[in-house]
Amino acid sequence: MNALLGAYPTLTDSMSSSSINKVSPQGLLIAIGIVFGDIGTSPLYVLAAVVRGHQLTETLVLGTLSCIFWTLTIQTTIKYVLITLQADNKGEGGIFSLYALVHRFSGRWLLIPAIVGGAFLLADGLITPPISVSSAIEGLLIFDPKLETEPIVIGILIGLFVIQQFGTQLLGKLFGPVMLVWFTFIGFIGFLALLAHPSVLLALNPLYAFRLLTQYPGGFWLLGGVFLCTTGAEALYSDMGHCGRDNIRVSWIYVKLTLLLSYAGQTAYLMNHLGKQVGETSPFYSIVPAPLTIFSIILATLATIIASQALISGAFTLVGEAMRLNFWPRQRVAYPSDERGQLYVPFVNWGLMIGCILIVLHFKESKNMEAAYGLAVTLTMLMSTVLINAYLRMKQTNPILSTLITALFLVVETTFLIANMVKVEEGGWISITLGLLLMGMMVFWYQGETITHEFIHYDTLPGNLPVLKTLSNDLSVPKFATHLVYLTSADDYQKIEAETLFSILNRAPKRADIYWFIHLCVQDEPYGMRYKVDTLAAEDVYFVTFYLGFRVEPRLNFLFRQVVLDMVADKEVTIDTPYRSLNVHRIAGDFRFVLFKRFLSYDNELSTYQKLIMRGYLLLKRIALSTKESYGLDTSNVVTEAVPLVLSPIKRLDLERLPSELSHPFSPPA
């Protein structure tokens, strides 16, 4: 029987949330390697982004360090490490996981911040790999100021995207040790530089940040550069499912210490150059001892590659969750390894690669990319604050405390957003435009799917059992299949789409021995895998419901086969072929799936809004996978029927019948 139906995974082999949240040396190393790549490479460019082009003064230098310290404290430590990590959806994090967790308690309107936040997080992700890798490679300018770094950066990025399809589990084992060396290195050289001017630690006093914003000319607008120190915080939350909340929290203590030492060391260097302007060389490389320069460039390059890899994997996960939540057109998803949660989305991979290459060719240097970096992610952070407020209310947190927390983050993030607006003309328009396009794409798809499902008409399934059983036993109708399977959006066995019944009974009647109806229910939890079978008529009609987590690939062909085998083992159904010549050899009957391909009928009277949404939706369907591909159905046993989609039927026309000119009908010839 197994050989006949094929090999497939068992439902009990599903990925479940394990005890990764337990603090362990291995968990801490994984957290350091995966979670903090983006935020950990920010010392390469943050201080340069703030002070470049300005004459160094004590107010500027110490005020910048003070702003960085308090940004890391308020945004990264308090908001994400302490508060947001509490909002885990059965071990998973990220803005879509957060939405899935809270939307049932706060209404559908929360899909707005979810879509906006997810879209702009993806958009900002296009800038992260180019700016990180460029910042590291530009350390070579110390040896050759005229070196063209773009070909090197593009070569590294292409190699990074090419290896995605083969899985990164081997490379992933190096992430932790390499990033641990990186953080230790930047902390150590920062500490050495700090010894020359330890008084810069006075900048931990927020008064210095206040002076920068109020006394330094244009100081407020420098916050756009300061914000770059916390741009990896949102990814920190998204990676919770890989490392566990407590491992992230404990490892952050060490990571934050090394980051502050690096920023403090660079600040000490700048304090020794008051009255001057910073050159093209980043303050980061300026504090590296000369014998360690080559080592620092190699290590920084590895760290930025790891940061980029983590972001690319995060983009795959984000799009995968968006597809489960109906925010994104179905795309082919591959699982190149057995690593928990690792997936590969070719459409996203190659799209990101092309985008990153274009970013490098357009901006050429990391200092030019700084203008486009960070602007979009401020919108993501604002949206996550809205969702966190919903989470706090769901947990019945003290209303006053919840309001104060939300107000603090909204004020801080709105301030950063305003400060970042100066980047729009200098390059920020790219990430904003891309974010708006992605947001529009999600809105069109979600609304198109919603409108389509709203106009699906249902009929009673139990009420049609007699006609289905009669058809099944009518030998005058040619047999279509032994087992006929339909996917249905009906969430229980009481109803079925009218078009499904029309397909079986009217559109060339389809006789089968057994009719199967399958419904897929996507759960808010990430890795759940359960199913239920309702027997409407033994050996005639069955209704199967799958309850799959939003991170589980819906391989219905495999899953359905296992359900059938379980039922055969329990003697609930017989699947042997009814044909005598084959039955004696214990050969199972054939299974055939019937799917519908909907198209917009001309017989519609749509509003302007509906026309706009449906045109965009149908355009996106061209890049989406077909139903059989997205649900993992074999093409050999699938039949697709074209079904007109009538959303708003045309009213009866005032059609006038003219009288015939014939006085009497023609008589047949004798």
C-alpha positions as CSV (number, residue, x, y, z in Angstrom):
1,M,0.0,0.0,0.0
2,N,2.8,2.4,0.9
3,A,4.6,1.7,-2.4
4,L,1.4,2.4,-4.3
5,L,0.5,5.7,-2.7
6,G,4.1,6.9,-2.4
7,A,6.4,8.0,0.3
8,Y,5.5,11.0,2.4
9,P,6.2,12.5,5.9
10,T,3.9,11.6,8.8
11,L,1.8,14.2,10.5
12,T,3.5,13.4,13.8
13,D,6.9,14.4,12.3
14,S,5.8,18.0,12.1
15,M,8.1,20.8,13.3
16,S,7.1,21.7,16.8
17,S,8.3,24.4,19.1
18,S,11.1,22.8,21.1
19,S,12.9,23.9,24.3
20,I,15.1,26.3,22.4
21,N,14.1,29.0,24.9
22,K,16.2,27.4,27.6
23,V,19.5,29.3,28.1
24,S,22.5,27.2,27.1
25,P,26.0,27.9,25.8
26,Q,24.9,26.6,22.4
27,G,21.8,28.7,22.4
28,L,23.8,31.8,23.3
29,L,26.3,31.2,20.5
30,I,23.5,30.7,18.0
31,A,21.8,33.9,19.2
32,I,25.0,35.9,18.7
33,G,25.5,34.4,15.3
34,I,22.0,34.8,13.9
35,V,20.2,37.6,15.7
36,F,22.7,40.5,16.1
37,G,24.3,40.5,12.6
38,D,22.7,43.7,11.4
39,I,22.9,45.7,14.6
40,G,26.3,44.3,15.2
41,T,27.9,45.7,12.1
42,S,26.4,49.2,12.6
43,P,29.6,50.5,14.2
44,L,31.2,50.4,10.8
45,Y,29.2,53.3,9.6
46,V,27.0,55.0,12.3
47,L,29.4,57.6,13.6
48,A,30.7,58.3,10.1
49,A,27.1,58.9,9.0
50,V,26.6,61.4,11.8
51,V,29.8,63.5,11.8
52,R,30.9,63.3,8.2
53,G,31.1,66.8,6.7
54,H,30.8,68.5,10.1
55,Q,33.5,70.2,12.1
56,L,34.1,68.2,15.2
57,T,33.1,69.8,18.5
58,E,32.6,68.5,22.0
59,T,28.8,69.0,21.7
60,L,28.7,67.1,18.5
61,V,30.9,64.2,19.5
62,L,29.7,63.6,23.0
63,G,26.1,64.3,22.1
64,T,26.3,61.7,19.3
65,L,27.5,59.0,21.7
66,S,24.9,60.0,24.3
67,C,22.1,59.7,21.6
68,I,23.5,56.3,20.5
69,F,23.5,55.0,24.1
70,W,20.0,56.0,24.8
71,T,18.7,54.9,21.5
72,L,20.1,51.4,22.1
73,T,18.7,51.5,25.6
74,I,15.2,52.7,24.8
75,Q,14.6,51.1,21.4
76,T,16.6,47.9,21.4
77,T,16.8,47.0,25.1
78,I,13.5,48.2,26.6
79,K,11.2,48.0,23.6
80,Y,12.5,44.8,21.8
81,V,14.6,42.8,24.3
82,L,12.4,43.4,27.4
83,I,8.9,44.0,26.0
84,T,8.4,42.8,22.5
85,L,10.2,39.5,23.0
86,Q,7.4,38.7,25.5
87,A,5.0,38.6,22.6
88,D,6.0,35.2,21.2
89,N,3.5,33.3,19.1
90,K,4.3,29.8,20.5
91,G,8.0,30.5,20.2
92,E,7.9,32.6,17.0
93,G,8.5,36.3,16.5
94,G,8.2,38.9,13.8
95,I,5.6,41.5,12.8
96,F,3.4,39.0,11.1
97,S,3.6,36.5,14.0
98,L,2.6,39.4,16.3
99,Y,-0.3,40.2,14.1
100,A,-1.5,36.6,14.0
101,L,-1.2,36.6,17.8
102,V,-3.3,39.7,18.5
103,H,-5.7,40.3,15.6
104,R,-8.4,38.0,17.0
105,F,-8.7,40.2,20.0
106,S,-8.5,43.6,18.4
107,G,-10.3,43.4,15.1
108,R,-9.4,43.3,11.4
109,W,-8.0,46.9,11.4
110,L,-4.7,45.6,12.7
111,L,-3.9,44.2,9.3
112,I,-3.1,47.8,8.3
113,P,-0.1,48.2,10.6
114,A,0.9,44.6,9.9
115,I,0.9,45.1,6.1
116,V,2.6,48.5,6.3
117,G,5.3,47.2,8.8
118,G,6.0,44.1,6.8
119,A,6.2,46.0,3.5
120,F,8.7,48.6,4.7
121,L,10.8,46.0,6.6
122,L,11.2,44.2,3.3
123,A,12.0,47.4,1.5
124,D,14.7,48.5,4.0
125,G,16.2,45.0,3.6
126,L,17.3,45.9,0.1
127,I,19.7,48.5,1.6
128,T,21.2,46.4,4.4
129,P,23.4,43.9,2.4
130,P,24.9,46.6,0.1
131,I,25.6,49.1,2.9
132,S,27.0,46.5,5.3
133,V,29.3,44.8,2.7
134,S,30.4,48.1,1.2
135,S,31.3,49.5,4.6
136,A,33.5,46.5,5.3
137,I,35.2,46.4,1.9
138,E,35.9,50.2,1.9
139,G,38.4,49.5,4.6
140,L,40.7,48.6,1.7
141,L,40.7,52.3,0.8
142,I,43.3,52.8,3.5
143,F,45.8,51.0,1.2
144,D,44.4,52.3,-2.1
145,P,42.2,55.4,-2.0
146,K,41.3,55.0,-5.7
147,L,40.2,51.4,-5.5
148,E,36.9,50.6,-7.2
149,T,35.0,48.7,-4.5
150,E,31.7,48.2,-6.4
151,P,32.8,45.0,-8.4
152,I,34.0,43.4,-5.2
153,V,30.8,44.2,-3.3
154,I,28.6,43.0,-6.2
155,G,30.7,39.8,-6.5
156,I,30.2,39.0,-2.8
157,L,26.5,39.7,-3.0
158,I,26.0,37.5,-6.0
159,G,27.8,34.7,-4.3
160,L,25.7,35.2,-1.2
161,F,22.4,34.9,-3.1
162,V,23.5,32.0,-5.3
163,I,24.3,29.8,-2.3
164,Q,20.8,30.3,-0.8
165,Q,19.3,27.6,-3.0
166,F,21.6,25.0,-1.5
167,G,20.8,25.7,2.1
168,T,23.0,27.5,4.6
169,Q,23.2,24.9,7.4
170,L,26.9,24.4,7.0
171,L,27.6,28.1,6.8
172,G,25.2,28.6,9.7
173,K,27.5,26.6,12.0
174,L,30.2,29.2,11.5
175,F,27.9,32.2,12.3
176,G,28.2,31.9,16.0
177,P,32.0,31.6,16.4
178,V,32.7,34.3,13.7
179,M,30.3,36.8,15.3
180,L,31.6,36.1,18.7
181,V,35.1,36.9,17.5
182,W,33.7,40.0,15.8
183,F,32.0,41.4,18.9
184,T,35.0,40.6,21.1
185,F,37.3,42.3,18.5
186,I,35.2,45.5,18.2
187,G,34.8,45.7,22.0
188,F,38.6,45.1,22.6
189,I,39.8,47.8,20.1
190,G,37.1,50.1,21.3
191,F,38.4,49.6,24.9
192,L,42.0,50.3,23.8
193,A,40.9,53.6,22.1
194,L,38.8,54.5,25.1
195,L,41.8,54.4,27.4
196,A,43.2,57.5,25.6
197,H,40.1,59.6,26.5
198,P,38.0,57.8,29.2
199,S,36.1,60.9,30.0
200,V,33.9,60.3,27.0
201,L,31.9,58.0,29.2
202,L,30.4,61.1,30.7
203,A,28.2,61.1,27.5
204,L,26.1,58.4,29.1
205,N,24.4,61.3,30.8
206,P,21.3,62.2,28.7
207,L,22.1,65.9,29.1
208,Y,24.7,65.6,26.4
209,A,22.1,64.2,24.0
210,F,19.8,67.1,24.9
211,R,22.6,69.6,24.2
212,L,23.2,68.1,20.8
213,L,19.5,68.4,19.8
214,T,19.0,71.9,21.2
215,Q,22.4,73.7,21.0
216,Y,24.2,72.2,18.0
217,P,23.1,73.8,14.6
218,G,20.9,71.3,12.8
219,G,21.5,68.8,15.6
220,F,18.0,67.4,15.4
221,W,18.5,66.2,11.9
222,L,21.6,64.3,12.9
223,L,19.2,61.8,14.5
224,G,18.7,60.3,11.1
225,G,22.3,59.0,11.3
226,V,22.0,58.0,15.0
227,F,19.0,55.9,14.2
228,L,21.2,53.5,12.1
229,C,22.5,52.1,15.4
230,T,19.2,50.3,16.1
231,T,18.0,49.3,12.6
232,G,18.6,45.6,13.4
233,A,16.2,45.6,16.4
234,E,13.2,44.5,14.3
235,A,15.2,41.6,12.9
236,L,16.1,40.7,16.5
237,Y,12.4,40.0,17.3
238,S,11.9,38.1,14.0
239,D,14.7,35.6,14.8
240,M,13.2,34.6,18.2
241,G,12.0,31.3,16.8
242,H,15.5,30.3,15.9
243,C,17.2,31.0,19.2
244,G,14.6,31.5,22.0
245,R,13.7,34.6,24.0
246,D,16.0,34.1,27.0
247,N,19.1,33.2,24.9
248,I,18.6,36.5,23.0
249,R,18.2,38.5,26.2
250,V,21.3,37.0,27.9
251,S,23.5,37.3,24.8
252,W,22.4,40.9,24.3
253,I,24.1,41.9,27.5
254,Y,27.5,41.0,26.0
255,V,26.6,42.3,22.6
256,K,25.5,45.7,23.9
257,L,28.6,46.0,26.0
258,T,30.9,45.5,23.0
259,L,28.9,47.8,20.8
260,L,29.1,50.6,23.4
261,L,32.8,50.0,23.8
262,S,33.2,50.3,20.0
263,Y,31.2,53.5,19.9
264,A,33.0,54.9,22.9
265,G,36.4,54.1,21.4
266,Q,35.5,55.8,18.2
267,T,34.2,58.8,20.1
268,A,37.5,59.0,22.0
269,Y,39.3,59.1,18.7
270,L,37.1,61.9,17.5
271,M,37.7,63.9,20.7
272,N,41.4,63.9,19.9
273,H,40.6,65.6,16.6
274,L,38.3,68.4,17.7
275,G,38.2,71.3,15.3
276,K,38.8,69.0,12.3
277,Q,36.5,67.2,9.8
278,V,36.4,63.4,9.4
279,G,37.9,62.2,6.2
280,E,36.6,59.4,4.0
281,T,38.0,56.7,6.3
282,S,35.5,55.5,8.8
283,P,36.3,56.2,12.5
284,F,36.0,52.5,13.0
285,Y,39.0,51.7,11.0
286,S,40.9,54.7,12.4
287,I,41.0,53.1,15.8
288,V,42.2,49.7,14.6
289,P,46.0,49.2,15.3
290,A,47.9,49.2,12.0
291,P,49.1,45.5,12.3
292,L,45.4,44.4,12.6
293,T,44.0,46.4,9.7
294,I,43.9,43.5,7.2
295,F,42.5,41.2,9.8
296,S,39.8,43.7,10.7
297,I,38.8,44.1,7.1
298,I,38.5,40.4,6.6
299,L,36.6,39.9,9.9
300,A,34.3,42.8,9.1
301,T,33.6,41.4,5.6
302,L,32.7,38.0,7.2
303,A,30.5,39.7,9.8
304,T,28.6,41.8,7.1
305,I,28.1,38.6,5.0
306,I,26.6,36.9,8.0
307,A,24.4,40.0,8.7
308,S,23.3,39.9,5.1
309,Q,22.6,36.2,5.2
310,A,20.5,36.6,8.3
311,L,18.5,39.3,6.7
312,I,17.9,37.3,3.5
313,S,16.7,34.3,5.5
314,G,14.5,36.7,7.5
315,A,13.0,38.0,4.2
316,F,12.2,34.4,3.2
317,T,10.5,33.8,6.5
318,L,8.6,37.1,6.3
319,V,7.3,36.4,2.8
320,G,6.4,32.8,3.9
321,E,4.3,34.1,6.8
322,A,2.7,36.7,4.5
323,M,1.6,34.0,2.1
324,R,0.1,32.0,5.0
325,L,-1.8,35.1,6.1
326,N,-3.0,35.8,2.5
327,F,-0.9,39.0,2.3
328,W,1.3,37.8,-0.6
329,P,0.7,35.8,-3.8
330,R,1.6,32.2,-3.6
331,Q,5.2,31.6,-4.5
332,R,7.3,28.4,-4.8
333,V,8.9,27.6,-1.5
334,A,11.7,25.1,-1.1
335,Y,13.2,23.6,2.0
336,P,16.9,23.1,1.2
337,S,17.8,21.6,4.5
338,D,16.3,20.0,7.6
339,E,17.1,23.0,9.8
340,R,14.1,24.2,11.7
341,G,12.2,27.0,9.9
342,Q,14.8,27.3,7.1
343,L,13.1,27.9,3.7
344,Y,14.0,29.3,0.3
345,V,11.8,31.4,-1.9
346,P,13.4,31.7,-5.4
347,F,11.2,34.7,-6.4
348,V,12.3,36.7,-3.4
349,N,15.9,35.6,-3.6
350,W,16.5,36.7,-7.1
351,G,14.4,39.8,-6.7
352,L,16.5,40.8,-3.7
353,M,19.7,40.1,-5.6
354,I,18.8,42.3,-8.5
355,G,17.7,45.0,-6.2
356,C,20.9,44.9,-4.1
357,I,23.0,45.1,-7.3
358,L,21.1,48.1,-8.6
359,I,21.5,49.8,-5.2
360,V,25.3,49.3,-5.4
361,L,25.5,50.5,-9.0
362,H,23.4,53.6,-8.1
363,F,24.9,54.7,-4.8
364,K,28.5,53.3,-5.4
365,E,29.7,54.0,-1.8
366,S,28.3,53.2,1.6
367,K,28.2,56.9,2.6
368,N,25.7,57.5,-0.2
369,M,23.6,54.6,0.9
370,E,23.3,56.0,4.4
371,A,20.8,58.5,3.0
372,A,18.4,55.7,1.9
373,Y,19.0,53.5,4.9
374,G,16.9,53.4,8.0
375,L,14.0,55.6,6.8
376,A,11.7,52.8,5.9
377,V,12.3,50.8,9.0
378,T,11.2,53.7,11.2
379,L,7.7,53.1,9.8
380,T,8.1,49.4,10.6
381,M,8.9,50.2,14.2
382,L,6.0,52.6,14.5
383,M,3.7,49.8,13.2
384,S,5.1,47.3,15.6
385,T,4.5,49.7,18.5
386,V,0.8,49.8,17.5
387,L,0.7,46.0,17.5
388,I,2.6,45.8,20.8
389,N,-0.1,48.1,22.3
390,A,-2.7,45.6,21.1
391,Y,-0.7,42.8,22.7
392,L,-0.5,44.7,26.1
393,R,-4.2,45.2,26.0
394,M,-4.8,41.6,25.2
395,K,-2.7,40.7,28.2
396,Q,-4.7,43.1,30.3
397,T,-1.7,45.2,31.3
398,N,-2.4,48.1,33.5
399,P,-4.0,50.7,31.1
400,I,-2.0,53.6,32.4
401,L,1.3,51.7,32.1
402,S,0.3,50.4,28.6
403,T,-0.5,54.0,27.5
404,L,2.8,55.4,28.9
405,I,4.9,52.7,27.3
406,T,3.1,53.1,23.9
407,A,3.4,56.9,24.1
408,L,7.2,56.7,24.9
409,F,7.9,54.6,21.8
410,L,5.6,56.6,19.6
411,V,7.3,59.8,20.6
412,V,10.8,58.4,20.1
413,E,10.0,56.7,16.8
414,T,8.1,59.7,15.4
415,T,11.0,61.9,16.3
416,F,13.4,59.5,14.3
417,L,10.9,59.4,11.4
418,I,10.8,63.3,11.2
419,A,14.6,63.4,11.4
420,N,14.9,60.8,8.7
421,M,12.7,62.8,6.3
422,V,15.7,64.8,5.2
423,K,16.9,61.6,3.6
424,V,14.0,61.4,1.2
425,E,15.5,63.6,-1.5
426,E,19.0,62.2,-1.0
427,G,18.0,58.6,-1.7
428,G,15.4,57.7,0.9
429,W,12.8,57.9,-1.8
430,I,14.0,54.6,-3.1
431,S,13.2,52.6,0.0
432,I,9.9,54.6,0.5
433,T,8.9,54.0,-3.1
434,L,9.7,50.3,-2.8
435,G,7.9,50.0,0.5
436,L,4.8,51.7,-1.0
437,L,4.9,49.3,-4.0
438,L,5.2,46.2,-1.7
439,M,2.4,47.6,0.5
440,G,0.2,48.1,-2.5
441,M,1.0,44.6,-3.7
442,M,-0.1,43.2,-0.3
443,V,-3.3,45.3,-0.2
444,F,-4.3,44.3,-3.8
445,W,-3.8,40.7,-3.1
446,Y,-5.5,40.6,0.3
447,Q,-8.5,42.7,-0.8
448,G,-8.7,40.7,-4.1
449,E,-8.8,37.5,-2.2
450,T,-11.3,38.9,0.3
451,I,-13.6,40.2,-2.5
452,T,-13.4,36.9,-4.3
453,H,-14.3,34.9,-1.2
454,E,-17.2,37.2,-0.3
455,F,-19.0,36.4,-3.5
456,I,-18.6,32.6,-3.3
457,H,-22.0,31.1,-3.0
458,Y,-22.5,28.0,-0.8
459,D,-25.0,25.2,-0.9
460,T,-25.8,22.6,1.7
461,L,-23.6,19.5,1.5
462,P,-25.7,17.1,3.6
463,G,-28.8,18.2,1.6
464,N,-27.0,17.1,-1.6
465,L,-25.9,13.7,-0.3
466,P,-28.8,11.8,-2.0
467,V,-28.0,13.1,-5.5
468,L,-24.3,12.4,-5.0
469,K,-25.0,8.8,-3.9
470,T,-27.4,8.3,-6.8
471,L,-24.8,9.6,-9.3
472,S,-22.1,7.4,-7.8
473,N,-24.3,4.3,-8.5
474,D,-25.5,5.4,-11.9
475,L,-23.7,3.1,-14.3
476,S,-25.1,4.9,-17.3
477,V,-22.7,7.8,-16.5
478,P,-19.1,7.1,-17.5
479,K,-16.9,6.9,-14.4
480,F,-14.7,10.0,-14.1
481,A,-12.5,8.6,-11.2
482,T,-12.6,6.1,-8.4
483,H,-11.9,8.8,-5.9
484,L,-12.8,12.4,-6.8
485,V,-11.2,15.1,-4.6
486,Y,-12.2,18.8,-4.4
487,L,-10.5,21.6,-2.3
488,T,-13.1,23.8,-0.6
489,S,-13.1,27.0,1.3
490,A,-16.0,25.8,3.4
491,D,-14.9,25.6,7.0
492,D,-17.3,22.7,7.9
493,Y,-19.1,19.9,6.3
494,Q,-22.5,21.6,6.5
495,K,-21.9,23.6,3.3
496,I,-20.0,23.4,0.0
497,E,-19.4,25.8,-2.9
498,A,-22.2,25.9,-5.4
499,E,-19.7,25.8,-8.2
500,T,-18.3,22.5,-6.8
501,L,-21.7,20.9,-7.0
502,F,-22.2,22.4,-10.5
503,S,-18.9,20.9,-11.5
504,I,-20.0,17.4,-10.3
505,L,-23.6,17.4,-11.4
506,N,-23.9,19.8,-14.3
507,R,-20.6,20.4,-16.0
508,A,-20.2,16.9,-17.7
509,P,-21.4,14.9,-14.6
510,K,-18.5,13.3,-12.8
511,R,-19.3,9.9,-11.4
512,A,-16.9,8.5,-8.8
513,D,-17.1,5.8,-6.2
514,I,-16.1,8.2,-3.4
515,Y,-16.2,12.0,-3.2
516,W,-13.7,13.7,-1.0
517,F,-13.8,17.4,0.1
518,I,-10.7,18.9,1.6
519,H,-10.5,22.2,3.6
520,L,-7.2,23.8,4.7
521,C,-7.3,25.9,7.9
522,V,-4.2,28.0,8.5
523,Q,-3.6,28.3,12.3
524,D,-2.1,31.2,14.1
525,E,0.5,28.9,15.7
526,P,3.6,28.3,13.5
527,Y,4.1,24.5,13.4
528,G,0.9,22.8,14.2
529,M,-0.2,19.8,12.1
530,R,-3.6,18.2,12.8
531,Y,-6.6,16.9,10.8
532,K,-10.2,15.9,11.2
533,V,-12.4,13.6,9.1
534,D,-16.2,13.9,8.9
535,T,-17.9,10.9,7.4
536,L,-21.1,12.1,5.7
537,A,-21.8,8.8,3.9
538,A,-19.6,5.8,4.5
539,E,-17.8,4.7,1.3
540,D,-19.4,7.7,-0.5
541,V,-18.7,11.2,0.9
542,Y,-16.0,12.4,3.3
543,F,-15.0,15.9,4.5
544,V,-11.4,16.3,5.6
545,T,-10.1,19.4,7.4
546,F,-6.4,20.1,7.9
547,Y,-5.2,22.5,10.6
548,L,-1.7,23.6,9.6
549,G,0.5,26.2,11.2
550,F,1.3,29.3,9.2
551,R,4.9,28.1,8.8
552,V,4.1,24.6,7.6
553,E,4.3,23.9,3.8
554,P,0.8,22.7,2.7
555,R,1.8,19.6,0.9
556,L,-1.8,18.4,0.5
557,N,-1.0,15.5,-1.8
558,F,1.3,13.9,0.8
559,L,-0.9,14.8,3.7
560,F,-4.1,13.6,2.1
561,R,-2.5,10.3,1.3
562,Q,-1.5,9.7,4.9
563,V,-5.1,10.5,6.0
564,V,-6.4,7.9,3.5
565,L,-3.9,5.3,4.8
566,D,-4.9,6.0,8.4
567,M,-8.5,5.5,7.5
568,V,-7.8,2.3,5.6
569,A,-5.9,1.0,8.6
570,D,-8.8,1.8,10.8
571,K,-11.3,0.2,8.3
572,E,-13.1,3.5,7.8
573,V,-12.8,3.4,4.0
574,T,-11.9,1.0,1.2
575,I,-9.8,2.2,-1.6
576,D,-9.3,-0.9,-3.6
577,T,-10.2,-0.5,-7.3
578,P,-13.7,-1.8,-8.2
579,Y,-12.4,-3.2,-11.5
580,R,-12.2,-7.0,-11.3
581,S,-9.1,-7.4,-13.3
582,L,-7.2,-5.1,-11.0
583,N,-9.0,-5.8,-7.7
584,V,-7.6,-9.4,-7.6
585,H,-4.1,-7.9,-7.4
586,R,-5.1,-5.6,-4.6
587,I,-4.5,-2.4,-6.6
588,A,-5.9,0.8,-5.2
589,G,-8.3,2.9,-7.2
590,D,-7.2,6.2,-8.8
591,F,-7.4,9.6,-7.1
592,R,-8.2,12.7,-9.1
593,F,-8.2,16.3,-7.9
594,V,-10.4,18.9,-9.6
595,L,-9.3,22.5,-9.2
596,F,-10.9,25.7,-10.3
597,K,-9.1,28.5,-12.2
598,R,-11.2,31.6,-11.8
599,F,-11.4,34.4,-14.3
600,L,-13.3,37.7,-14.1
601,S,-16.5,37.3,-16.1
602,Y,-17.7,40.0,-18.5
603,D,-21.1,39.8,-16.8
604,N,-20.1,42.1,-14.0
605,E,-21.1,45.6,-12.9
606,L,-18.3,46.6,-10.6
607,S,-17.7,49.8,-8.7
608,T,-14.5,51.8,-9.4
609,Y,-12.9,50.5,-6.2
610,Q,-13.7,46.9,-7.1
611,K,-12.4,47.3,-10.7
612,L,-9.2,48.8,-9.4
613,I,-8.7,46.0,-6.8
614,M,-9.6,43.2,-9.1
615,R,-7.4,44.4,-12.0
616,G,-4.4,44.6,-9.6
617,Y,-5.3,41.3,-8.1
618,L,-5.6,39.5,-11.4
619,L,-2.3,41.1,-12.5
620,L,-0.6,39.7,-9.4
621,K,-2.1,36.2,-10.1
622,R,0.2,36.1,-13.2
623,I,3.3,35.9,-10.9
624,A,1.5,33.7,-8.3
625,L,1.7,29.9,-8.3
626,S,-1.2,28.0,-9.5
627,T,-3.4,26.2,-6.9
628,K,-1.9,22.8,-7.7
629,E,1.7,24.1,-7.3
630,S,1.0,26.1,-4.1
631,Y,-0.7,23.1,-2.5
632,G,1.9,20.5,-3.5
633,L,-0.5,18.5,-5.8
634,D,0.9,16.1,-8.4
635,T,0.2,17.4,-12.0
636,S,-0.6,13.8,-13.2
637,N,-3.8,13.5,-11.2
638,V,-5.1,17.1,-11.3
639,V,-7.8,18.5,-13.6
640,T,-8.3,22.3,-13.8
641,E,-11.6,23.8,-14.8
642,A,-12.0,27.5,-15.8
643,V,-14.8,29.1,-13.8
644,P,-16.2,32.6,-14.5
645,L,-16.1,34.9,-11.4
646,V,-19.3,37.0,-11.2
647,L,-19.0,39.5,-8.4
648,S,-21.8,41.9,-9.3
649,P,-24.2,40.4,-11.9
650,I,-25.5,42.7,-14.6
651,K,-29.1,43.6,-13.9
652,R,-31.7,42.4,-16.4
653,L,-31.4,44.5,-19.6
654,D,-34.4,46.2,-21.2
655,L,-34.2,44.0,-24.2
656,E,-37.1,44.4,-26.7
657,R,-38.2,41.5,-28.9
658,L,-39.2,42.4,-32.4
659,P,-42.1,40.6,-34.2
660,S,-41.2,38.1,-36.8
661,E,-42.0,38.8,-40.5
662,L,-43.2,35.3,-41.1
663,S,-46.9,34.9,-41.2
664,H,-46.7,31.1,-40.5
665,P,-44.0,28.6,-39.8
666,F,-42.2,26.9,-42.6
667,S,-43.7,23.5,-43.4
668,P,-41.3,20.6,-44.0
669,P,-40.9,19.5,-47.6
670,A,-43.1,16.6,-48.7
